[in-house]
């Protein structure tokens, strides 16, 4: 078990005073058997006229802020402390019928997993890439298959940090051979779905303990990866950017069927064209387990 503190600061800047519209935030990690929040704090400046919390359709925790007046700068600072339980070498006890691929979900599971099975960006090229890991008429251990696809994504594509909003389609990622963590997560999610397995997109943070940037790719923002549902084990984490299997170093904030549903922060403003000067994002994750913070980083 680790005691971690995540600080996430986002600052919008404008060249002239603008009227601030509603803003939605996904900063609060999802509590579960492997993650427990011990404290949380959210500071917003200028102070919103109202702030409310809700759970979205995926049960993600959302904060919604509304504002009065105008401003040339809008800042959000989230600080959460948490207990993170992880396995260095996870061994998943899959149900007997799911140990080998291909397998069929039960009728009940398939009904509940319907959206996680639907491809959002159909591509014959992505389907062919996924099918290259299986041989017609033969079986393969399901975890072996998914691990191979996760490792191959990292090996086949070059990481490129992208500051612009949005995500490349899986076909674009395959064609370009480059992408960010959210591009790789979407690619792997769609590749897994093309094989008939249920997958969902995960947004959150990654802890990088005492190692140089050459070991873990990226740094300084949020991170994204994939979860695949396997009977007997449930939702299992696969991080194609860093070849991580399981929740080691991964701090889950939100899950969805598509990355467009889980941006960490979004909102509106009213002002003249060209008033928006940019968004600055800074993320740090520190290990407080021994009261000696270690270096850490997150990914965009």
C-alpha positions as CSV (number, residue, x, y, z in Angstrom):
1,X,0.0,0.0,0.0
2,X,1.2,3.5,-0.9
3,X,0.2,6.9,0.4
4,X,0.1,9.2,-2.6
5,X,-0.8,12.9,-3.0
6,X,-1.9,14.2,-6.4
7,X,-1.8,17.9,-7.2
8,X,-3.4,19.0,-10.5
9,X,-3.4,22.7,-11.4
10,X,-5.0,24.1,-14.6
11,X,-4.9,27.8,-15.5
12,X,-6.8,29.5,-18.4
13,X,-5.5,32.9,-19.5
14,X,-7.3,35.5,-21.6
15,X,-6.0,38.7,-23.2
16,X,-9.0,40.7,-22.1
17,X,-11.7,40.2,-19.4
18,X,-14.2,37.5,-20.5
19,X,-17.4,36.2,-19.1
20,X,-16.9,32.7,-17.7
21,X,-19.5,30.0,-18.5
22,X,-20.1,26.7,-16.8
23,X,-17.0,24.5,-16.2
24,X,-17.0,20.7,-15.5
25,X,-14.1,19.0,-13.7
26,X,-13.0,15.3,-13.4
27,X,-10.2,15.5,-10.8
28,X,-11.4,13.2,-8.0
29,X,-10.1,9.6,-8.2
30,X,-12.6,6.7,-8.2
31,X,-12.6,5.0,-4.8
32,X,-12.7,1.2,-4.7
33,X,-11.1,-1.8,-3.0
34,X,-7.7,-0.8,-4.4
35,X,-7.9,3.0,-3.9
36,X,-9.2,5.0,-0.9
37,X,-9.3,8.8,-0.6
38,X,-8.1,10.2,2.7
39,X,-8.5,13.9,1.9
40,X,-9.4,16.1,-1.0
41,X,-9.4,19.8,-1.7
42,X,-10.5,21.9,-4.7
43,X,-9.6,25.6,-5.0
44,X,-11.0,27.7,-7.8
45,X,-10.2,31.4,-8.6
46,X,-12.1,33.5,-9.2
47,X,-14.5,31.9,-6.7
48,X,-17.5,30.4,-8.5
49,X,-21.0,31.6,-7.7
50,X,-22.0,27.9,-7.2
51,X,-20.2,24.6,-7.1
52,X,-22.1,21.3,-7.1
53,X,-21.1,17.6,-7.3
54,X,-22.7,14.7,-9.2
55,X,-22.1,11.3,-10.7
56,X,-22.3,10.9,-14.4
57,X,-23.8,7.9,-16.3
58,X,-20.5,5.9,-15.7
59,X,-20.5,6.8,-12.0
60,X,-17.6,9.2,-12.4
61,X,-17.4,12.0,-9.8
62,X,-18.0,15.4,-11.5
63,X,-17.7,19.0,-10.1
64,X,-19.7,21.7,-11.9
65,X,-18.8,25.4,-11.3
66,X,-20.7,28.5,-12.5
67,X,-19.4,32.0,-12.4
68,X,-20.6,35.7,-12.2
69,X,-18.6,38.6,-13.6
70,X,-15.5,38.6,-15.8
71,X,-11.9,37.6,-15.5
72,X,-8.6,37.4,-17.4
73,X,-7.5,34.3,-15.6
74,X,-9.3,31.2,-14.3
75,X,-7.5,28.6,-12.2
76,X,-8.3,25.2,-10.8
77,X,-6.2,23.5,-8.1
78,X,-7.1,20.0,-7.0
79,X,-5.2,18.2,-4.2
80,X,-6.1,14.7,-3.1
81,X,-4.4,12.2,-0.8
82,X,-5.1,8.5,-1.2
83,X,-4.2,5.0,-0.2
84,X,-3.3,3.0,-3.3
85,X,-3.2,-0.8,-3.2
86,X,-1.5,-2.6,-6.0
87,X,0.1,-5.8,-7.0
88,X,3.6,-5.8,-8.6
89,X,2.9,-9.1,-10.5
90,X,-0.8,-9.5,-10.6
91,X,-2.2,-13.0,-11.1
92,X,-5.8,-12.9,-12.3
93,X,-8.1,-15.8,-11.6
94,X,-10.2,-15.8,-14.8
95,X,-13.3,-18.0,-15.0
96,X,-12.6,-21.3,-16.6
97,X,-14.5,-20.4,-19.7
98,X,-12.5,-17.2,-20.2
99,X,-9.0,-18.5,-19.7
100,X,-8.5,-19.2,-23.4
101,X,-9.5,-17.0,-26.4
102,X,-11.8,-17.1,-28.2
103,X,-14.6,-17.4,-25.6
104,X,-18.2,-16.1,-25.3
105,X,-19.6,-13.8,-22.6
106,X,-22.7,-15.1,-20.9
107,X,-26.0,-13.6,-22.0
108,X,-26.2,-11.6,-18.8
109,X,-22.7,-10.2,-19.2
110,X,-23.1,-9.5,-22.8
111,X,-26.3,-7.5,-22.0
112,X,-24.5,-5.4,-19.4
113,X,-21.4,-5.0,-21.5
114,X,-23.1,-4.0,-24.7
115,X,-21.7,-0.5,-25.0
116,X,-18.2,-1.7,-24.1
117,X,-18.4,-4.2,-27.0
118,X,-19.4,-1.7,-29.6
119,X,-16.7,-0.3,-31.9
120,X,-16.9,3.5,-32.2
121,X,-14.2,3.8,-35.0
122,X,-14.5,0.7,-37.3
123,X,-11.3,0.2,-39.3
124,X,-10.3,-2.8,-41.4
125,X,-6.7,-2.0,-40.8
126,X,-7.1,-2.0,-37.0
127,X,-9.1,-5.3,-37.2
128,X,-6.3,-6.9,-39.3
129,X,-3.7,-5.7,-36.7
130,X,-5.6,-7.3,-33.9
131,X,-6.2,-10.5,-35.8
132,X,-2.5,-10.9,-36.4
133,X,-2.2,-12.0,-32.7
134,X,-4.5,-15.0,-33.1
135,X,-4.4,-18.0,-35.4
136,X,-7.5,-19.2,-37.1
137,X,-8.8,-22.4,-35.5
138,X,-6.4,-22.2,-32.6
139,X,-6.8,-21.0,-29.0
140,X,-4.4,-18.8,-26.9
141,X,-4.5,-17.9,-23.3
142,X,-6.5,-14.7,-23.0
143,X,-4.0,-12.9,-20.7
144,X,-1.2,-13.9,-23.1
145,X,-3.1,-12.4,-26.0
146,X,-3.9,-9.1,-24.3
147,X,-0.4,-8.8,-22.9
148,X,1.1,-9.3,-26.3
149,X,-1.2,-6.6,-27.8
150,X,-0.3,-4.2,-25.0
151,X,3.4,-4.7,-25.5
152,X,3.1,-4.5,-29.3
153,X,1.4,-1.2,-29.1
154,X,4.3,0.3,-27.2
155,X,6.8,-1.3,-29.6
156,X,5.0,-0.5,-32.8
157,X,4.3,3.2,-32.2
158,X,6.4,6.2,-31.2
159,X,5.1,8.3,-28.4
160,X,4.5,12.0,-29.3
161,X,3.1,14.4,-26.8
162,X,0.2,16.3,-28.2
163,X,-1.1,19.5,-26.6
164,X,-4.0,19.9,-28.9
165,X,-7.4,18.7,-27.7
166,X,-9.1,15.5,-29.1
167,X,-7.9,12.1,-29.9
168,X,-6.7,10.5,-33.2
169,X,-8.8,7.8,-34.6
170,X,-7.3,4.3,-34.3
171,X,-6.8,4.2,-38.1
172,X,-4.9,7.5,-38.0
173,X,-2.7,6.2,-35.2
174,X,-1.9,3.1,-37.2
175,X,-1.2,5.1,-40.3
176,X,1.0,7.7,-38.6
177,X,2.8,5.3,-36.3
178,X,2.8,8.0,-33.5
179,X,0.5,9.2,-30.8
180,X,-0.1,10.2,-27.3
181,X,-1.2,8.0,-24.4
182,X,-4.9,8.8,-25.1
183,X,-4.3,7.8,-28.8
184,X,-2.7,4.5,-27.8
185,X,-5.5,3.8,-25.3
186,X,-8.2,4.4,-27.9
187,X,-6.3,2.3,-30.4
188,X,-5.9,-0.7,-28.1
189,X,-9.5,-0.4,-26.9
190,X,-10.8,-0.6,-30.5
191,X,-8.4,-3.4,-31.4
192,X,-9.6,-5.4,-28.4
193,X,-13.3,-4.7,-29.3
194,X,-12.6,-6.0,-32.8
195,X,-11.9,-9.4,-31.3
196,X,-15.2,-9.4,-29.5
197,X,-13.9,-8.4,-26.0
198,X,-15.4,-5.7,-23.9
199,X,-13.1,-2.7,-23.2
200,X,-13.4,0.8,-21.9
201,X,-11.3,4.0,-21.8
202,X,-9.7,5.1,-18.5
203,X,-8.5,8.6,-17.6
204,X,-6.3,9.3,-14.6
205,X,-2.7,9.8,-13.4
206,X,0.4,7.7,-13.3
207,X,3.0,7.7,-10.5
208,X,6.6,7.5,-11.6
209,X,8.8,6.4,-8.6
210,X,12.5,7.3,-8.6
211,X,13.4,6.6,-12.2
212,X,14.4,8.8,-15.1
213,X,12.1,9.8,-17.9
214,X,13.6,7.2,-20.2
215,X,11.8,4.4,-18.4
216,X,8.3,5.9,-18.5
217,X,7.2,8.0,-21.5
218,X,5.7,11.5,-21.1
219,X,5.3,13.7,-18.1
220,X,3.5,16.7,-16.7
221,X,-0.2,16.1,-17.3
222,X,-2.9,13.4,-17.1
223,X,-2.7,9.8,-18.3
224,X,-4.9,7.3,-20.2
225,X,-5.1,3.6,-20.5
226,X,-7.6,0.7,-21.1
227,X,-9.6,-1.8,-19.1
228,X,-10.8,-5.1,-20.5
229,X,-13.6,-7.1,-18.8
230,X,-12.7,-10.8,-18.2
231,X,-15.1,-13.1,-16.4
232,X,-13.8,-14.1,-13.0
233,X,-11.3,-11.2,-12.8
234,X,-13.5,-8.2,-13.8
235,X,-12.0,-5.1,-15.3
236,X,-8.3,-5.4,-15.8
237,X,-5.9,-2.5,-16.5
238,X,-3.7,-2.5,-19.6
239,X,-1.5,0.5,-20.2
240,X,-0.1,0.4,-23.8
241,X,2.0,3.5,-23.4
242,X,4.1,2.0,-20.6
243,X,3.4,-1.8,-21.0
244,X,1.8,-2.0,-17.6
245,X,-0.5,-4.8,-16.8
246,X,-2.6,-4.3,-13.7
247,X,-3.0,-1.1,-11.6
248,X,0.7,-0.7,-10.6
249,X,1.4,3.1,-10.6
250,X,-2.0,3.9,-12.2
251,X,-4.5,6.2,-10.4
252,X,-8.0,5.9,-12.0
253,X,-10.1,9.0,-12.1
254,X,-12.8,8.3,-14.7
255,X,-14.0,5.5,-17.1
256,X,-16.1,5.8,-20.3
257,X,-16.8,4.1,-23.5
258,X,-15.1,6.9,-25.5
259,X,-12.3,9.4,-24.5
260,X,-14.6,12.3,-25.5
261,X,-16.7,11.5,-22.4
262,X,-13.9,12.0,-19.8
263,X,-11.9,15.1,-20.4
264,X,-10.4,16.3,-17.1
265,X,-11.7,19.8,-17.5
266,X,-13.9,21.6,-20.0
267,X,-16.0,24.7,-20.0
268,X,-17.0,27.9,-22.0
269,X,-16.4,31.6,-22.0
270,X,-17.9,34.6,-23.8
271,X,-15.5,37.1,-25.2
272,X,-13.9,38.5,-28.4
273,X,-12.3,36.3,-31.0
274,X,-8.7,35.6,-30.1
275,X,-9.1,36.4,-26.4
276,X,-8.1,32.9,-25.3
277,X,-4.3,32.8,-24.7
278,X,-3.9,29.2,-23.6
279,X,-4.2,26.6,-20.9
280,X,-1.3,25.7,-18.5
281,X,-1.5,22.3,-16.8
282,X,0.8,21.0,-14.1
283,X,0.4,17.7,-12.4
284,X,2.6,16.1,-9.6
285,X,2.2,12.8,-7.8
286,X,4.2,12.3,-4.6
287,X,4.8,9.2,-2.5
288,X,4.1,10.1,1.2
289,X,4.4,6.5,2.4
290,X,7.6,7.2,4.3
291,X,7.1,11.0,4.6
292,X,9.8,11.5,2.0
293,X,8.2,12.6,-1.3
294,X,9.7,11.1,-4.4
295,X,9.8,12.4,-7.9
296,X,6.7,11.8,-10.0
297,X,5.0,12.8,-13.2
298,X,1.8,12.4,-15.1
299,X,1.0,12.1,-18.8
300,X,-1.0,13.9,-21.4
